[in-house]
Amino acid sequence: MSSSARAVPRTAIRVLHTLRPPDGRTRYVDQMIAGAPPQVSVRTFSWPRALLGAYDVFQIHWPEFLVRHRTWLGSLVKRGLTRLLLLRLSVTGTPVVRTAHNLAPHEPGEPAERRLLDSVDRRSAYWIALNPTTVLPPGAEGSVILHGHYRGRFAASEGPPTAGRVLQFGLIRPYKGVEGLIEAVRASSRQDLSLRVVGRPVDDTMRRAVEDRATGDPRVSLSLAFVPDDELAREVAAAQLVVLPYRELHNSGVALVALSLDRPILVPRTPASEALREEVGPGWVLLFDGELTPQVLESAVDRAAQVVGAGGAPDLRDRDWATVGERHAEVYRHVLGRSGGSR
């Protein structure tokens, strides 16, 4: 259901998120809309709405998307619009809530961009961390609201997983380590091991790198495009293990999709992944240190087969979206009360 179609009280807190409208694929914006309580009216981003629209709270996700464009001229225009937006927020006294999805942008920007993003950070009145290991800026006020799970968003597929099947899915970007995962599979002597890579590469260079690595080994298959939710659920159900060998791992919606569909994940050891392992219970989050080797991968596949075969599910009780939505509403009430914002 879109934010415009959702019935809300006239006195609802109007929150404008820097998120695009739902497009039929399950994304974070769907969770923010579905989890919002009746007293919160969720609005999605457009530049006219941000500069001229009516809203009580501005919530920032991935602030680099405010200022980046695929062309130099487009980025220049967006930086100008962002400066106008900061001016509008300052003049109106609109409180800014910042969700810390990442510790830093995955792809570094130019110095001019970083200076502008620093201004965005300084304008943020309240920070929301998605896991307890996030370090907020010195002196920043904030709290932890866990990223919601995806149970109920993807239909569970029936049937057993394919023995030895490993899956990596999601947008393919350089930091996600898919080339190293392919190399680990190719270096393994186990013929029952197979790898499925599903997702759209971020650019043609990334696509060529993945295709080149996969060539020549029939155990590696690729589907380098976005896939519908039902197809993604089938891909996850067919795998024994989801592997995310990211060079940076702090928060991952992909990891939560896999866990929501009751599939173990193999991820690098970080404070965030260790916290997730403790939260969800034994066997569901498998950790590795250093480079991903064939031996580590083979051991993880065997362990995942035992976990999946035993049944059960990871513990995601604290990630219910109704709870997540109410905790966001508490933040909005807090920042509006502190700023004296008119409703």
N, C-alpha and C positions, 0 to 999 in steps of 0.2 A: 504494500500500500504506500503510495507516495505521501510526502509530508503535507502536500496541499490538500489531499483527500482525507486526511486523518482528522477526526472530530476532536477538538480541544476546547476547554472553557475559554471564555473571553479574557479571563484574567491570567491565562497561561503565560509562563515565561517563554519569550520568543528567543530561541537560540539559533544563530547563524553559524553553521559549521563550514570550514574550508574543505568540503567534500562535494564531489559531483553527485548529481541525482542518481538513484538506482537505475540500472540498465539491464536488469534481468539476470545478471551474474551476481552471486553472493559476494558481497564486499563489506567492508567495515561500516559503510554508510547504512546498509540494511539493518545492521545490528543496532546502530544508534537510533534509527527510526522505530524499529520494532520494540526496543527496550524502554523507550521514553515513557514515563508515566503520564496520565492525562493532564497534569499541570504543566507539562513542558511541550511547547510547539517547536518541532525540529524544522529548520529551513536549510536547504542546500545552497551551495555557493554559485553566484554569478557576480561579475563585476558591477553591473547596475544595482543589484540587490545589496552588495556590500557597501557601495558608495552612497546610494540614495534610499535604500529600503529601511523599513522599521524593524528593529530588533533590540533586545535588552542585553544580550550577552553574545560576544563573539568568541567562538571556540576554534583554535588553530590546530590543525593536524598537518604534519609534514610541511612546515613553512616554506621550504625551498620551492614548492610547487606554486607559491604565490609569485615568485620572481623569475622562474625559468620558462624558457620556450625553446623550441627546436631551432629557431633562427636567432641571430644576433639582434636584429631589429625588434623581433617579438619580445626578447628578454628586456631590451631597453624600455619598451612600452610598459611591460609588466612591472618593472622597477618603479617607473613613474606612478603607475596606478597604486602600487603598494605604499608609496610615500603619501599619496592623497588619502588612502585608507587610514594610515596611522594618524594623519591630521584629523580626519573625521572622528576617529575613536577618541582622540585626546579632547577635542572640542566638545563632544557630546558626553564625555565621561563614561563611555560604555566600557564595562569591565571585560578584560580579555582573559580567557582560560586557555591554557596551553596543554595539549596532550603530548607527552614525551614518548612518541613511538620509537624513536631511535636516539642514541646518544649524540649522533651527528649525521648529516646527510651521507648516504652511501657513496655518492659521487661528489667529490669536493668541487666547490664553485670558485669563481674569480674573487679577488679581494673586494671589489665593489659590492658583489653579492653578499659576501660574509659580513661586511659592515652594515648592510641593510638588515640582514637577518639578526645581527646583534641588537639593532634598534627594535625589531619585533620582540626579541626576548625581553628587553628592558620594559616593554609596554605590557608584558604578561603579568597579570595580577595574581594568578593562581595556577599552579602546575599540577597536572594529574600524571602520576607514574603508573605504568601498566604492570609493573612487577616490583617486588620489594627491594630489588638490588639497584634500581635506578638512582643515580646521584643527581640531585637537583642543583641548580646554581646556588652559590652561597647566599644566604639570606632569603631565598625564595620560599614562599608559603605554598604548601601542597600536601597531597595525600596520595595513597595508593588505591586505585580502583582497577582490579584485575581485568584483563582483556576477556571478554565473554567467549564461551564455547560456541560450537556450531551444531550442536545436537538439535535435530528437528529442521535444520536448514537443508541438509543433504539427506535424501532418502537412502537408508541402509540397503545395500545390495546383498542378496542371498548367495549362498554357495561358498565353498572353501577357497582360501587363497591358493595361488599357484606356488608350488614348492620352490623355494629359492628365489622368488621374485622380489626384486628391490625396485623402489619407485622414488623418483624425484619429480616434483611438480611445482607449478607456479611460474611467475615471470622470471625468465632466465637473465640474470645480470652477472657481471664479472665477479662480484664478491661472493656469489653463491657456490662456487667451487665445483660446478658440474663437470668441468674437464678433468679434475682430479678424481672424481667418482668414476667416470668412464675409464680412466687409466687403471684404477684399482680393480675394476671388473676385468679388464683386458689382461691384467697381470695375474689374475687368479687362474689356477689350473682346474678349478671345479666346473664341470660342465653343467651341473644342475643350477648354477648361479646365472641369473639373468637380470638385466637392467632395463627399465622403461623410463624414459624422460618425456614429460608432458608439460608443455608450456610455451609461450611465445618469447623468443629472444628479444632483448631490448633493442637490438639493432642488427644490421646485416653482418657486421664483424663478429658479433657474438654467435650468430647463426652458423657462419662458416666454421668458426672454431669448434663448435659442438659437432657439426656434421663431419668435419675432418677427423676428430678424435674417434667417432663411432664407426667410421668406415672400416670394413674388413673383419668385424667380429659379429657373427650372427646372434650372439647373446645380448647385444645392445640394440634396442629399437627406440625410435624417436617419433614423437607427435608434436612438432614445433608450431603450435598454434594454441589460442585460447580454446578451451572445450567447455561445453555446457555443464551445469552442475550435475545432472544425472550421469553424464559420461564420466566426469571426474570421480563421482562416488563409485562407479564400477571399477575405475582404474585403482582406486585406493583399496577396494575390497579384494581385488585380484592379487594384491601385494602382501607379502609377509612382513615387510619392513619398509618404512619411509626413511630415506637418508637425506639429511640436510647438512652437508659438509661446509657450511658457510664460514668464510674468514671472519665475519662479524656476526654474532648472534646475541641479540638482546631481547627483542620481542619478535614473534613469528606467528602470523596468522596461519601459515601453512602447517606449522607444527600442531596448532590447535585443531585444524581441520582433520588431520590424521588421527589425533587422539580422540576427537569427537566421534570418529568412525571406528574406534577401537582397534587402531593399528599402532604398534610400537614405533618409536622414532629413534634414529641414531644421529646425535648432534655433537658438536665439539663441547668440551668442558669449559663453561664460563660460569660466573656467579649466577646468572639468570637461568642457565640450563640446570645447574645444581638445585636451585630453588624449585624449579618445575618438577624435577625428579622427586624431591621430597614431598611435594604437594600431591602428585597424582598416584603415588604408590609404586611398589617394586616392579621392575621389569618393563615398564612402559617407556621410560626415557633412558636410553643407553648412551653412555658418554665415551668419547675418545679424546686422547691428547695428541698434539702434534699433527703430523700428516696422516691422512686416511690411507691405511695399507690394506692389501688383500687379506692379510691375517685378521685384522680388526673387523673388516667387513664380513668375512666368513663366520667369525665367532658371533657377531651381532645377528646375522641371519639365523643361526642355529638357536640363539637365545630367544629371538622373536618368534620362531616357530613354536617353541615351548609355551610362551606366554599366550599366543593366539590360540593354540590348541587347548589350553586350560580353560578358555572362556573368560568371563568376567569383563570388566571395563575399568578404565582409569577414573580416578576420583576427580570430578570437575564441579563439585557441588558449589564451590564459591564463585563460579563463573556464570551463573544463571543470569540471563539478560534482564530480567525484571529487577533483580538486585543491583546489577550494574546501572540500570536506568535510574533507580531511586537514589543511588549514591551520587550520580551526576546531578540530580535535582537538588540534593543537599548542598552541593558546591555552588550551584547557581544562586540559590537563596542566600548563601553566605556572602558571595562577592557582591550581590546586589545590596544586601544589608550594609556591608562595610562601605560601599561606595556611595550609598544614599541615592542610588539610581532611581529615577522616576519610572513607574510602571504604567 
